[in-house]
Structure formats: C-alpha cells, structure tokens
Amino acid sequence: MSEATSTVRWAILGSGAIASDMVQILKQLPNCEVLAVGSRSVEGAKRFGDRWGIPRKYGSYEEAASDKDVDVCYIATPSLRHPQDCLLAIKNGKAVLCEKSMAPNDTIAKEIFDAAKEANVLVVHGVWSRFFPAMQKVRQIIDSGEIGEVRSARASFCQNDGAGSCSALLETGIYCAQFLQWVLEDKDVSGSPIVRGAAKTIHESGNDEHVTAIIEFPSKKIGSFECSLAHCSDRSATIYGSGGVIEIPFPFWCPTTVKVTKMTGLGSQKWSEPELYEFALPADIVALKTEDADASTPGFNFCNSQGLAYEAAEVNRCFREGLTETPSFTTAQCIDILRLITEIGNYA
C-alpha cells in the first residue's frame, strides 16, 4: 500500500462481523485512523470500541455520522438500513463506503448518488470484487485478445446460509451481476444490457432464495448467473472467448487465482497448457489482537477479508484526491447493476 500525506479518519456505523473485519483492515492502512463507532446502543458501541481500540463510542448512528472530525463513514448496519444511513452520512458531509447492497433497487441508489452529488462527497458501493488485482488481470487478458473475442460469461454464487433472511439477488446475486458487467461491458459500444430471462423460487418469508438469469450485453454478448441462499455451488466464474476460456475458481468474488486455457483446432479440441496467475493477499495485513480484557486474536470472519484493504485504500485515495466516485466502480456502473438486479427480480 502506498503512503499518503493526510490522515483519513473513519467512523464505523454498525458493529457486526463485517465491521470487525474492516476495522482490522483500516487500522493497518497508512495514514488511516478509526476514530469512532456508532451502534444502536451505548453498550454495543462501548463493547465494540473497547474490543478494537476505537476512542469515540456513540450509542447512535446519528452521533457517529455527525462527529465533526470524521472524514468517511463505513456503513455496516443491517442492509435494510443502508439507504437511510448513507443519506445520514451524506447529510453530515461525510464520504461514504457502503456495504453491499447499498440499496434495494436502482431508484433508491440514484437518490443516494444524487444527494452525494449535491453535497459534493464521495460515495463508494462496497462491491469489493472490483478492487482485487486478480480482477484487474482478468480485464487485461480480455483486452489483450488472448482468448480471442469474448462472447459469453457465467457466474455462480450459491450458499446454504441465510435463506429467507434477505434477498439472494441482493446478497450474492449482485456479485454475479457485477462480474458479468466487468467482463462483458464494452466501453466503446453504446447501449445497455438487457435481461432476457429469469427464474426464481421464493422463501416463505417472501424473499427470493434461488435465482437464475440471462442477460444480453451489447456486441452480442450473453451473460448468465445463478445465486442462492438455500443450496451450495462451487462459487466460480468463467469467461468464454473464440480462442479459449478464463476461469476464476472459488472464491470468484474475492479472487486470488486466474486460469487461462487457449483452445484451437478442429472443434476447438486442441487445448494449451493452462496458464495460472496467482495473486497473494496483502502480506502486510494480518488478524489483529483485540484491545479489551480478552486480548485474543479472533481472526477474520469472512473469506479473504484481507482483500478489503484494496477497497479501503481506494476510498482513502479518492477522498484525498477530492473525487466523488471511484473509476473502478463508477456511479453509472453501480446504478446499472442495481437496475439489472431490479429487473431480474421483477421478471418472473
């Protein structure tokens, strides 16, 4: 991670598992300080703040967001609160990194971005996949023509965890949709992707639990994905070109491995020796010891959480440079992904 000149001060809104992981990341980035935490109670804020050595502990999200010394608010509250907490931070003039999904649909996402534009503050949707070096390598391979003309891609993110508690589309499907956008979008071609088909099953709670979709991108490219909170899949992704394939194995949404296989000859049956690209997670990011009486090292809660450093470092960079969006995941791209998610949800 590169050094910078000014310290960026963060407030954490929320005190759950992902907040614990992000705090450990932020405390290890150069010129970065976790100044405050806001929770739904004073007790919760004190418990979390004492655990991770956060000096200012607020018993409401409003107090944390209005702290005059805070630069960036990390929104890690329950997902249904994300829009109101984004707007709360923006109202207080803070930059925002919001955990996915920042909004249930593109209309509400646009309201958030419009508010940020009016306030001239940075907002980043925390779809962290975009910031991994492996994802940058994938785009580089596509642009080089190494596997010929890319015509299609697919992604699968199914886990047997959380069915009914939230929407599978918003929980894991958003990773699939953003992946398809990343690998099939052509900035030189006008037009927007179109949902051509979808099917879903609904949990008794009313939330979708299993969804599959087909999306047509400009330049005759087709993307497909499956997401679920009720069963498992290998959680991989593949890009298909006229001269080969790119495979991203588990966990494709926070990847460290890219495999390229070229295919030629009659029936594309002549396969090259696969080229494997490995990207280690940041070596300088480790699980921290807590600062409370327990003084334990609980580790990270989620797969490859060290990779949150890529996303957080980009937010710090954008904030220091006075940007209002990151070029890695622009406002327009974010809104378009949520438009697709909304249309898929309404399709069947």
N, C-alpha and C positions, 0 to 999 in steps of 0.2 A: 504494500500500500504506500502511495506517495505521500510525502509530508506536505502540509499546507500551513499557511501563516496564521489563520484565525481559528479560535476555538469555536466549535459549533455545540450549542447547549440544547439538550433534548429533554422533553417530558414524555414519559410513558403513560398512556391512557389505557388502563387495564392491567391486570396482574395475574394472568393465566400462564399457560405453558409456553405459548409463543412469545409472550412478553419476557419471560425468564431467559429464553434463548437469545432474543435480541439485545437485552441488557448486557449479557456476557460479550456479545459482539461489539457493541458500541463502546464499552469500557476498554477495549483493546485497540480501537482505531486511533490514529494520531490526531492530536488536537481536537478531541471529541469528549464531551462530558455528559453523563446522565445526571441532570440536575434535579429532576422532580419526577414523582409518580403520582397519578391520580387514580383513585379506586372508588368503589361505591360506598365505602365506609372508611372512617379514620383507622379502624382496627386493621382492615385489609391493606390500606396504604402503608401503615407502620410495619406490618409483618413483611410485606414485600420490600419496602425500603430498607429495613434493617437487614434483611437477608442479603441484599445486593449492594449495600453501602450507598444508598441514594439519600442525599441530605434533606431534600424537601419532600414531605409526605402529606398529600392532600386527600381529604375524605370525600372529594367530589371531582368529577372530570372538569367541571367548570373552573374550579380554583387552579388546577394544574395548567389548563389551557390559557388562563389569564395571567399567569406568572410573567411579569414584565421582562425577566431575564432569560426566558426560554425562546429559542430560535425555531425549533422543529418539534412538532407533536407526532409521536408514533401512535397510530390508532390501532389498538389491540383489544378493543372492547368486544362484547358479543356482536356477531355480524349484523344483526338486525339494527344495531345502534350506529353502524358505521357512517351512514349518511349524515345523521344529526351531529355526530362527533367531528366529522370532517368540517361541517359548516361552523361548528362551535370554534374550532381551531382557527379557521379562516377569518371568522368574525373578529378574533383577537389578534389578527395579523401574523399568525404563525404559518410557517411552511408545514406541509403535511406529507407523511408517509403512511398510507392506509393499507392495512392488511386486506387481502382479497377475501370476499369480494367487496369492493368499496360501495357498491350499490346493487339493488336487485334488478335493475334494468338500465337501459341507456338514457332514458328520460331523466331519471334522478341523477345519474352520473353527469349528464350535461349541466344540470343545475349546480352541482358541486364545482365543476370546472368553470362555469360562468361566474360563480361567486369568487373563485380564486383569481380569475382574470380581472375582475373589477377591483379586487383588493391587491392585485399585483404580487401574489405569493405563489410559491412553488407547491404543486401537488403531484405526488407520485403514487400510482396504484401499485401496491406491493406484489405484483406478479413476478417473483424473484427470478424465474427462469431466464428472463431476458438478459440478465447481467452476468451469467456464467460464461467463462471463457470457452467452454465446450460449445455453447450455443453460437458464439461468435465464429468458431471454427466451422460449424455446420453451414452457416451462411456463406463463409468464404469458399467452401468446397462447392456449394451450389453456384455461386457467381463465377467460379473458375471454369465451369463446364466439365469438370472432372467426371461426372456421371451422365454427361450429355444433357439433353433438355429435360428438366423436371416436369413430370406430368401429373403426379399424384402423391399423396402422403396420408398416413393414418396414425392415430394415437389411441392408446387405451389406458384408462386410469380407473380401475375398479378395485375397491377395498371393502372388506366386510366389517365396516365400522361406521356407525353414525346414521344408519338408515332411519328415516323418519324425523330425525332431529333438525335437518336442514335440507336444502335442495342439492342433489347430486350435481346438477348442472353448475350451480354457483360454487360448490365446494371443490369438485375435481374436474368437472367439465370445462371450466374456464381455463385450466392448464392445457387441455387438449385443443380448445379453440385458438388460444394464443399461439400454440405451437404451429398449427396449420397456417395461421396468418404469417408467422415468422418465415416459414419455409416456402409458402406458395405465393405470397404477395409480390407483385412486380411493380415497383415504383414508377416505371416508365410506361405502364399501361393504365389507362383510365378505367373507371368502373369499380363497383363494389361487389364483394362476394354475396352469393345468393343461397339461401337454404333451399335445397331441392328435395329433402325428405327427412323425416324423423319419426321415431317411435319411442314410447316411454311407458314405464309402469309407475303407478302411484302408491305410495305407502298409505296406510290407514290414517296417518296424521294429515294427509293432504299434500305432502311434499313429494316431488319426484324422487325415486330411489334408483332408477336404472334408465338411462337414456342413450340412444344411438342416433347419429345424424350424418347427413351427407351435404356437403357444401361445395358449390361450384364457384371457383375463382376465375377472374379474367384470364385470358390466354388459354382457355380450355383446360384448366387445371381442376382436379377434383380432390377434395379432402374428406376424410371420414373419421369419426371417432366414436368411442363408447366410454361412458362413465357410469359408475355405480357406487353406492354405499352399502350394498346388500350382498355382494359377492366379490371374489378376487379375480384379478387378471395379472399378466406379467408386467404391466405398467411400463410398457416400452413404446417407442415410436419409430417409424420408418418412412424414408423419403424414396420415391421411385423415379428414376430417370431413364432416358432412352439408352443409356450406356452403363447402368449399374444402380446400386442402391446405397443409401446411408442408413445405418441402424444406430439407434440410441437406446441402449438397454436400461433396465431399472437402475436408478430412478430417473426417467427421462425428463421430469420437470425440474430436477436439480442435478444435471448430468455431470459426470466426470469422464465418460468414455464415449468415443465416436468410432464406429466401424464402417469402413468403405470397401465395397466389393464391386469391381467392374465386371461387366458381362458383355460378351461379344459372340460373334459366330452364328451359325445356323440355330435358329430358335433361342438365341441368347444363352446357349448352353455351355459356353466356354467362360468359366469363372476365373478371375485373377486371384492371386493370394490376397486375402483381406489385409487392408492397412488399418492398423489400430492406433488411435490417438488417445492418450491418457492425460488428464488434467488433474493434478493433485489439488486438494482443497488448500486454502491459505495456511501455510506452515506456522505462521505467527499467531494464529487464532486457536486457543485451547479452552477447554472447560475450566471455569474459574471456581475457586473455593469461595463458599459463602462467607459473609462477614458478620453473621449473627452468632449466637452462643453455640449453635450446632457445628459451625466451621467445617462443613462437609463439602465434597465436590460431587454434586448430583449429576453433572454432565448435561448434555443437551437432550431435549425431548423429542426432536424430530430428525429425520434422516438428512444428513449433510447440512445441518444448520450452520456449520462454519461458513457455508456459502452465502449466508445472509450478509456477510461482510462486503460482498461485491455490490449488493443493492444499497446498503447503508453508506458505503464510500461514495457511490454515485450521487446519493442525496446530498451528502456533505459537499461534494464538488459543485453540484448545481446550485446549492444555496450560496456558497462562497462567490460564485460567478454571477449571481443575480438572475439565474434562469428561472422561468416559471413552469418548465416541463423538462423532462429528460429526453434526449434524442433516441434513447434506446427503447422507450415505450411512450410515444407521444400521446397527447390528449386525443387526437383524431383516432389513433390506433386503439386506444382504450375504449372510447365510445363505440367504435365499430365492433369490437369484441363483445361488448355488452349488448349491442343491437342483435348480433347473431345469437347470443345466448337467449335473449328475449324471444326472438322469432322461433328458435328451436323449441322453447318451452311452450309456445302458443301453437305449434304446428299440428300436433296430434291431440 
